[in-house]
Amino acid sequence: MFVNGFTFRWVKGDRYVAVMRGTCVDQRRVYIFSDHFNDGPVFETPQPLIDAIPAPHTEWADDSTLRQLIQQWLAKR
């Protein structure tokens, strides 16, 4: 998901949600919730992680859980 200038990537089998600055699309996207990009640059190469959020114990494609996790992360910034 791309939210507030960050990319949040949660891949099946990952124990963490990767957080990167900017819009990063360096992987083949399989499940797209929405595809709205901001006006900034889109990075097509791997970007450094700025955080790794422990993934919840739910299905990786559960978009409502991911959205809730992102909102909690953003509120702490």
N, C-alpha and C positions, 0 to 999 in steps of 0.2 A: 504494500500500500504506500502511496505517496501522500504525506500529510505534513503541512506547515513547513515545507522545505526539507523534509527528511524522507528517506526511503526506509521502510520497515520490511524486512524479508524473513518469512517463516517458511522453510522448506520441509516437506514431509521427512520425518525422521530426525530433524534437528531438535536439539534440546534447548536452543536459544533462538530468540528473534534478533536478527542482525539489524543494527541501526547505522545508516550512513547519511552523511550530509548531501543534500541535493537530490536530484531525480536520477536514479541509477537503474539501468535496464541491461546489465551485462550478462544476463542469463536468458535462456529461452523461457518465456512466460507461458505457463500452461493454464492457470486459473486466474482470470482477470475479473475483479469485482467492479472496477470502473477504471477508465483510462483517460483521466483528466490531468494534464501536465500544467505546471505553472509556467511563467514566462522566462524562467531561468534556463540555464543550459541543461541538456540531457547527457549524462555520462554513459558511454557504451563500453567502458573498460572498468575493471574492478576498482573500487574506491576503498579507502581505509575505513575500518569500523570506528565509530565513535562511542558505541555502547553495545552490549549484548544483554538482552533482557531474558531471564529464565522463561522458557515457554510454558504455558499452562498445560495441564494434563487433559486436554481435549483434542478433538480432531484438528489437524493442522489447517484445514480449509474452513474452519469455523470463523467466518468473517466477523460476526458480532463479538466474539471473545477477543479477536485480534483488535478490533476497533476500541473495545473497552481497555485493553492492555495499553494501547497507544495513548489514549486519553489520560490514563494514570501516569504514564511516563512523561507526557508533555506537561502535566500539572506540577510535576516535581522539578521542572527546569526553571 
